[in-house]
Amino acid sequence: MLIGVWVCLQSCLAGPEGIWGGKWDDMWPVFLEIEKGTDTNGYKVRYIWLENTSNSSFSKKELVAKQVGGHFEADFLIFKVVGDKGMLYGAFDHPRMANLVKIDSKLPSVSESDDVLQKHQWKAEAIPASEALEKIKK
């Protein structure tokens, strides 16, 4: 029993640091590289949308994320991670959502992204972006 509680504490309370991957609306690979920032509850987030790699100012944008309650806000991105799963909302002209999985390797190339997501048990389960935002902010 105590071992189960310890494992939950380690995974449930762990920070969001690392590489997270998913697909916007189950279609377009997206990755977040998250590092601890210098501010308390602050993180550096590199946002990479592999569909837009030709636009480096957009597809490899570095953002500052702040923890707000149980989720994180980084400019146009709002996300929540628990254990090795998460959810991402993009506040674009056409809002998007992506289910996330934690990636235990380096950031994949465009050609490797589907294989890496499958290896880490990413599942297609798109829901309307507004519903994703509600779940993230719970």
N, C-alpha and C positions, 0 to 999 in steps of 0.2 A: 504494500500500500504506500509506504513512504517513498519507494523508488518511483512509483507512478506520479506522485505529487511533485517530486523533484524534477522529473522529465518534463512535466507540464509547466513548472515554473521556468525552467530553462527555455522552452520553446515558446510559451505564451507571453513571457515578459521580455524576450529577446528583442533587441532593437531591429530596425528595418535594414541595417547595413547589409550590403551584398548586391548581387545582381538578380534582378527579377525580370521575368519575361512573360509575355502573353500575346494576345492578338486583339487589336481593336475590332469590336463587333465580330469576333471569331474569324476575321479575314486577313488583317495586316499585322505582321509581327511588330511588336513594340517592346523595348527593354528599358529598364531603369537601373542605373548604377548608383548606389546610395552609399555615402560615406558620412561619418559623424562630422558635424561642423564645429566651429569654435564656440558658438553660443549654446547655452543650455537648451535642450529640446530642439536644437537646430541641426539640419543635415544638408549636405551638398548632394544634389541629384542631377545626374547626367541623363537626359531624356533622348532616346534614340528610337526613331520611327523608321524602320528599315525601308518602308515604301518611299520615303523621301530622302534617301541618302544623297541624292544629287544636290539637295539644298542644305548645305552644311550648317547654315545659320539656324535652320529650323530643326533638322533631324539630329543634331548633336548639341542641343542647347543645355547649358548648365543652369540650374535653378537652385534657389535656397528654399528648403522645406522647413516648416515649423509644425510641431505636434500640437494639435488642437483636440483636446479630449482624447478619444481613442483612434483618431485618424490624423493624416498629414496633409497639409496644404502647401503646394509649390506652384504659385502663379496660376496657370490654367489647368494644373493637374491636382486632383484630390485622390488620395489612396489610403487604403487600410491593409495591413498585413497582420496575420496571426499564424504563428508557426511557420510553415513553409508554403502557405497559400495567401492570396490577397486579391484585391479588387481595385481597379483603377478607373477613374472618371476623367474625361477630357472635356473642358469647357470651351469647345470650339464653336464656330458658327453652326455646325451640325454636331451636337454632343456625341461623344463615343464612350463605350465602356470596354474594359478588358479584364478577364480573369487572369490572375498572375500566379506563377509558381517561382519558387526560389531556385536559382541556377547555381550549381556548385562548381562551375568552371568559368572560364573567361567568356567575355562577350562573343557570341557566335557571329560568323559572317552571314551575309544574306542567304547564301546557298545552304548553310548549315542550320539556319534558324528553326525550320520545322522539325528536323531530327533532334535538336537539343530540347525543344519544347516537349516532344513526345517522350524523350528519355526521362524528363523530370515530371512526367504524368500530368501535363497540361491537358485540360479537357475543354472542348467547345461547349459552352453553356451561356451564350449571350442572352442578356435580358435587356429591356429598354434602358437607355442611359439614365432616365429619371429615376427608375427603380434602383439602379445600381447606386446612384448618389444617395438615396434614402438609406440603403443598407450600409453604406460606408459611414455615414454620419450618425448611425445608431449608437 
